[in-house]
Structure formats: C-alpha cells, structure tokens
Amino acid sequence: MKNFTGMKTNEVKAGNVIIGGGHPIVVQTMCNTHTADVDASTAQCIRLYEAGAEMIRLTVPAMSDVKALGEIRDRLRSKGIDVPLVADVHFSSEIAIAAAEIVEKVRINPGNFHRDFTKACGQFSKLVEVCRKHGTALRIGLNHGSLGERITTLYGNTPLAMKEAAMEWLDLCIRNDFTNAVVSLKASNTIVMVEAYRLLAEAMEKKGMAFPLHLGVTEAGNGDSGRIKSAAGISALLSEGIGDTVRVSLTEDPANEIPVARYLSDRYGNRLKTSLIESVTDGRKITATYDSPSRERLMLDFACDFGRMLLDREIDGVELKGSYLDGNGRKVLLDGTAEASYLEDELLQATRRKFYKPEYVACPGCGRTMYNLEETFNEVKRRTSHLKGMVIAVMGCIVNGPGEMADADWGYVGEGNRKVTIYRKKTPVLRHIPESEAIDRLLELIEAQGK
C-alpha cells in the first residue's frame, strides 16, 4: 500500500459542511462536558467554534441527553453559530435514531447495536432510513479493540479485521442506497492505524466505493507525545491522499486539539509550507535541519516529514538540527542538544521504532467521563515514568475503556461514583477501587507482577 496514489471520495453533507469530494480537510473536535449540562456544553461549543472547529461532537449516553442535545443546537443556532453537531452514540440504536432527527451527523459503531449480527444489521438499516429522511450524515466508527468477538474470531484483532468489519457496514450502506456516510478505523498504535486505513482505501477502490475517511490516532495522550504521535500517524495517510477529515485526540482542553488538526488540514491542503530547509540521507539515517517559527511548528513539521518513512521502515532514525523561535522571539539552537535527542526519541516511539519510556494510552475524555481525567493521567505518568517499554492506559469510562486499550499491559478505567477498575491486559483484576487509592494499587500490582 505504500504506492497507493490517493482516492477520490464522494461528498458527504453534514449541515453546511461537506466532507470529501475534493473539499478542504475538515477539522473536528469533541466536547468533554456532560451533555446534560446544557449551559456548560453550549459555552464549550461556542469556544471551540471560535477556536476554529468546523464540526463538534458531543456524547449522547442516554435518551435524556437527546433532548439536551436539541437544546444545545437551538441555543447555538439562535446565536448564529451553524457549526454541525455530531452525536456520539454507543450501543443503542434507539438513541442513534432519536439523535439523527436532531443533529447533522451521528457517530456509531453499528456492531455494538446487538450481539446478533443479523439483528444489528436490521437496526442499522432503520437508522439509515431516518438519516435519509432528515438529511443526517453517519460516521461508522470502528476502533481497534472494539471490533467484537465475531470479527476477531475470524480475523484476529488486526488491521485486516478492522478493514473487514468496516466493509461489512459499507456494503450494507450500498444495499440501502445510502452514501451520506464517513468511516473511521482508529487505533492508538500508529502502525495498526495506518495499515487499517490503507487496507480499507484499497478495498473500497477495488469495489468502486468512495466513502470519505475520518482520520485519527485514538487515545494519543497529551503534551508533545500526543501531538507527535497524532501528526505522524495522520500525516502518513494524508501524504498518500487518504483522508478527508481529522480529529486530533488529546487528553487536554479540546480547544488544544484544533491548532494541530488545522496544521494538518492546511499542510495537506497545500496551504502551508514546511520549515525544513535541508535533509541529508546517510545510509538508513537522515539528518534534518529546520528553521522553524515555533517549537510546536517544529514538532509537527518533524513528525510529518519523517513519520511515514519511519512507520514504513524506509529509514531507521532522524538526527534533528537547526533552530526554532521561542515565545520571546529568541532563536533556540538544536544541534547536539538534549531537546533534539528528546524529540528524536519521541518520534521514534510514536512510530513504534524505539521505546525509551512507557507507552501511554489515554482517551481525551467526554461527557461520559466521571473524574478528572487530565489530572489523573498526568499523575499516572509521573509515577510510572520509570517503567520503560510498558504500555499503560488511563481511560475515562467503562464504555470505551476495556476495548480501546487493546495494546495496554495495565489499565486504569473510571467506573463513576469516584471508583476505578484496574485491568491487567483485558482482564479486570481489581474493581470498585476508590480514586484516592487507585494509583497506589496499580503500582502495587505492577511491582508484584515484576517480581
């Protein structure tokens, strides 16, 4: 798939935004407020819209949240804000159908509608009819680790399984004569994520399908790591002409996701020039020199310029040189510095070529999260920083937790009511642990396992 030359996709209309069909790459984000808190959710939507979000997703965990979603939409529209809203629905086709009557787009994993595949297909067909009636777009969102037993029994928990699962639902869209749909195949593992999307793009091309693709590295974490990991994975696909809309998932204020997604949209929409001034290849390693206007721009250029080559094993490493401007406009030199080595290591870890520290899987949080996810994640990182090579997940809720941390050795998953479940791989080993004790108990288990 490294020679894939890109794909021309259909137009998918979600309110006043068009995804695919050669239109600019759409920048998305997701609220982390509780949707039932209409005041807080509306305020955050306004802030995200003003920050540049072109589409905003809100979780809809219960039927009562559908009414709140409608009120949020009405308040935004009354202020002249027409940004499309996306309802994020898990498990319940009834909630998805109700939400499809209210907002411009609904995100589902239809395989979760029912354990019986035939019944899930029936519910999906009902949802499609409602979407057709109301002009609502769909996102079929399948993530690594939440594929379901039927698919993983056939294909394992692999990129191939992700592609096969997506194609089943896209085939059903075609049978229902419904093409106003987008598909995503996210993973925290960048190699899995890139390979799954490449396989799907190839499979759609062979069948004459042209559904737009929503790109993202799920549970990327925060800080430099989350940005570099997201940019490396997403850019590998955008550079090949794969992808029509992006969401950068950071365990931070969702407004922080937008500049990174905007950078990717602008760069691969040919509206942004890289700050790389030269690169020299010496065998399997490249020396890259930058003259960058900021540290964040340097990180993103670096990840995009060399992420795909590292993922595809075309090179083994990159030596970073040059400079960037700090917040005061002073030039910071990189040649031979600890910061340059750190950024090199971050990109190698993001592309799964070297593990110089623990690997963290952390969801960005949403309205289902019942504890201070960002604060907890930072504390887990601080207290586990010595566990080089170990994969540790910090997840906001039980809905996504066990599935989305497919690669994790250990998992910290919020239950609600200030309680936590600790997982060893996919097995819960401690349940109902008070938040105040949970990190201590996690470390005790890790230490005992090590012994």
N, C-alpha and C positions, 0 to 999 in steps of 0.2 A: 504493500500500500504506500510505500514511500514515493512512488511515481504517480500517485493519484493527482490529477490536474485540476481538481475543483469540481463543483457541481452547481448547476443552475436549478434553483428551487422555486416552488410555487409561491405566490403571495398569500400570506395568512393575515387576515384583518382582525385586529383586536381594538375596538373603538376607533380612534383616529390614528392608530399606529399600524403600519404594515411591516410584517416580518418576512424576509426572504424576497425573492423576485428581483434581486439586484439592488434592493434598497439598502441604505446605510445600516450597519450593525447596531441593533437596538440594545440600549443599556438598561439593565434591570437591577432591582434590589428587593429586599423583603423587610417588612416591619418586624420589630421584636417586641412590640407592645401586645397586650392582651386585646384581642379584637372586641371583646365585650366592653372594654373601656373605650367608649366611643370618643371621648374628649382627647385622651392621650393618643389614640390611633390616628384621629384626624390631624392632630397637631404634628405627629411624626410624618404623616403622608405629605403635608404641606412643606415641611422642612426638607424631605427627600426630593420632592418635586423641584423646589427652589435650588437644590444642590445639583440637579441635572438628571434625575431618574426619569426615564421615558416609560417605565412600566413598574408598578409597585404591587407586590404580593402580600397578602395577609392570610394567616392561618384561620381555618374555619373548623374547629374540632367538634362543635355541637350544632344542632339545628337552631338553637337560640342565637348562635353567632351569625346566622344568615341575616336576621333582622338587623343586628348591629352593623353588619357589612353594608346593608342597604342605606342605613342612616349615615355611615361614613361617606359613602358615594354621594348621597344627596347634599351633605354639607360641603364637600369638595366642589361639586358642580355649582352650588349656589355662590361660590367664591370665584367662579370662572376657571377652575382647575379641572381640565378634562383628561388628565393622565389616566390611562387604562388601569383598572384594578384587576388583580388575579386572585381568585380564591384557591387556597391550598387545602386540599381535602384528602384525607386518608380513610380508607376502609369503607365509608358509607356512600353508596351510590345515591341514596335519597338526599343526603346533604349536597352532593355534587349537582344533582338535578335542580334543587332549590336555588343554589348559588348561581347556576347557569342562567337563571331568569333575571338576575340582578346585576352581575358584573360582566366585564368584557371578555374575560378568559377564566378558565378553570384548569388547575393543575391536578392531575390524578395519577395514581398507579393502578390501572384497572385490574391487574392481577390480584389486588387486595380486596376487590369487591366481594369475592366469595371463594371459599376453598375449592369448590367445584368449578372447573374451568368453563364448562358449558353455561352454568348459571351466571358466572362473571361476564361471559360474552353477551348474555341476554340483557344484563343490567347496563353494560356498556352501550349496547345498541339503543336502549331507552334514553340514555344520556345524550347520545349523538343526535337523536331526534329533537330533543329540547334545545340543544345548541344550534341546530339548523333553524329552528323556529325563531330563536331570539338573536341570531347572528353572533353567537358566542364562540370564541376560539377555544380550543383544547390544547393543553400540553400533556402529552403522555410521558410521564417522568419515571424512568426506571433507573434505580441506583444499584451499584454493586453491593451485594449483601442483603438486598431486599427483593430477590427475584422469585422466591417461593420454591417449595420443595419439588413441584412437578418439573420445573425447568432445570433446577440444579441436579436433579436425579438424571436427567437426560444429557446435560452438557457440562456439569460441574459448575463451580462458582467462578466463571471465567468470562473474558470479553466475548467469546463466542456465545455463551449463554445470554449475555446482555443483548447482543445483536438479535439472536433468535427470538427472545421474548418481545423485543420491540417490533420485529417484523410480523409477529402474530397479530398484534393490535393494529398495525398499519394495514395489513391485509383486510382486517375487519372494517377499518375506515373505508377502504376502497369498495368493499362489498356493500357498505351502507351509503356509498356515493357521497362521502364526506371528506373533504380535503382541507378544511379550515383548522388544521392541526399542526402542532410543532412537537418534536420528540427530543428527549434528552436521555443520556446514558452517563450519569455522573459517577465518579469514584474518587476516593481520597488518594489512592495510588495512581500517580500520573501515568505510569506505563499502562495500567489496565484501562484508564480513562481514554487515553489516546488510541489504543488499539481497538477498543469497543466502537468508538465513533468512526474510525477508518473502516472497520468491517461493515458497519451499518451503511455508510456512504456508498461503499462498493455494492452491497446487496441491493440497496434502493436503485442504484444506477442500472444494475442488471435487470431489475423488474420494471424499469420505466417509471419508478416513483420519484417524487420530487418534494418531499416534505421538508420544511426548514428545520434546522438543528439549533437547539438551545445548548450552549456550552457552559461548563463549569467544572471546577475541581471541588467536589463537595468536602465539607469538614476540613478545610485547608488550614485552620488555626488562625493565628493573628500575627501582628508585627511584620518584621522582614520576612520571616519564614512563610507566612500566609500569602504575602504579595508575590514573592519569588516563585513559590510553588504554583500559584494560580496562573501567573504570567507564563511560566514555562509550559504548563500543560495546555492552556487555551491557545497560546500563540503557535504551538506546534501544529494545531489543526487549522487555525485561521491562515497560516502561511501557505497551506495547501488548498485554500479555497473552500474549506469545510467550516460551516458555522454562520449563523445569521443573527443570533442574539446571545448576549453573555450576561452572566451574573457572577461576580467575584464574592465568594462566601468567606467572610472574615468574622472571627469571634470578637467583634468590636461594635461600636456605634455603626449602624448600617450606612450612615452617610459617608463613612470612610471607604466603603466599597466602591462608591461611584467614580472617584478620580481614576482608580485603577482600571475599571471597566471602560471608562471614557478613553483612557490612553489606548487600550486595545482596539476599541472601535475606530479611533482616529488613525492609529498606525496602519491597520489593515484595510481601512477605507482610503488609504493613500493621502491622508491629510496631515501626516506627521512624519518628519524626517528624524532618523536615528542620530544620536550624538556620537556614534562610533566613528573615529577618524582613521583608524587603520587596524588591520589584523594580519598576523603572520602565522602561518602553519609550520610547525616543526615536528614532523612525524605525526604522532597521534595527539599532539597538544597544540593549542592555539594561544598566542599572546595577543590580547586585545587592548587597544588604547582608546580611551574616551576623553572627550572634553565636554562635560555634562553640566547643564544649568542647575541641577539639584541632586541631592543624594537619592531621592525616590526615583527620579527620572533615570539616573544611572542604574539602579537596581532593575528597573523594568526593561530598559534597553538591553542590559546584560542578559537577563533571563530570556528575552525574546530572541536575541541574536544567536544564542548558543543552546537554548533549552532543547530544541528539536534534535540538534546534532548529538547531544549527549543522550537523549532518550533513545535515539536510533543507533547509538554506538558508532557513529561516524568518527567521533573524537573521544578521547579519554579525559580531557581536562582543559581548563582555560586559565591562563595567567592574566590577572587583571591589572592594568596600568592606567595612567592618565590622571584625571582630576575631576572634581565637581565643586560647585559653589555651595557654601553653607548658607544658613539663614541670614547671615550678615553680609553676604556677597563676597566672602573671602574664599580664595581658592584652596581646596584641600587636596593634597597630593596623595596618590595611592601607591606608587611604585614601591614594592617591597614592604608595605605596611601590614600591621595586624588586621586592619579593617579590610584590606584587599584579600587577605587569606580567609577571613571570616566570610566574605561574600562569595568567594570561590567555593568554600565548603558548603554554604547554604544552597548554591545552585546544584552542586553535586548531590546533595541529599535530596533536594526537590526532584531530581531526575533519577533517583534510586541508584546512583553510581557509587556513593560512599555514604556511610552513616557515621558521622563524627559526634553525634549526640542522640538522645532519644528521638523517636519519631512520634509526633503528636497528631491525633485525630480529634478535632473539636468542631462541633456544629456551631453555626453563628447565632443560634438562639432565635426564638419566635414566640408567638403568643401561647404556645404550649409549655414553654419553659417556666418552671415554678421556683427557681432560685437564681442567685446572682451568678450567672454562668461565666461572665468575663472575669470577675474577681476570683472565682474558684479555679478556673483554668490557669490563670497566672500563678496562683499558689501551688497548684499541682506541678506546673513547670518548674517552679523554684525548688520544690522539694524532691523532684525526681531527675534533676539535671545531670546527675552522675551516672544514670542508667543508660549508657551508650548503646545504641542499637535496639533498645526495647521500644515497642510500639504501645503507646498509652492513649486511651480515648477518654474524652470528657464530653458527655452528651447531655443535652438539655432535658430529654424526656424519654419515656419508655416506648413511644410511638416509633421513633427512628433509631433509638439507641442500639439495641441488640443487632439490628440488621446493618446499619450504616458503619459500624465499627468492625467490619469484616476482617480487616487486617490486624486488629489490635491484639496484643498479648494480654492486656488488662483494660478494663473499662469501668468508668465512674459514671453512673446513669441516674439522673434525677427521677424520683418517683412522685414528687409532690408532697405536701404536708411536711416539708423540711426533712424528708427521708431519702436515702440513697441505696441503690443496689450496686454491688461490686461484682464484676464479671471477670472470670478467667477465660480468655478467648470468648466463646459464645455461651458459656455456662455461667449462670448466676451462682456465686459461691457465698455471698452474704446479702441478705435482704433487710430492708427497713432499718438501715443504719442512720442514726441522727447525723445531719450535716456536720455538726461540730466535731464528730469523731471519724468521719468517713475517710479523710485523707490519711489519718494515723492508721486506720485499719487496712487501707490499701497498701501502705508501706510495709506494714507487718506481714501481710500476705506475700508481697514481693520478696521480702527478705527471707521468709520461711521457704519459699519456692527455690530461692537461690541456694539455700543450704542443702 
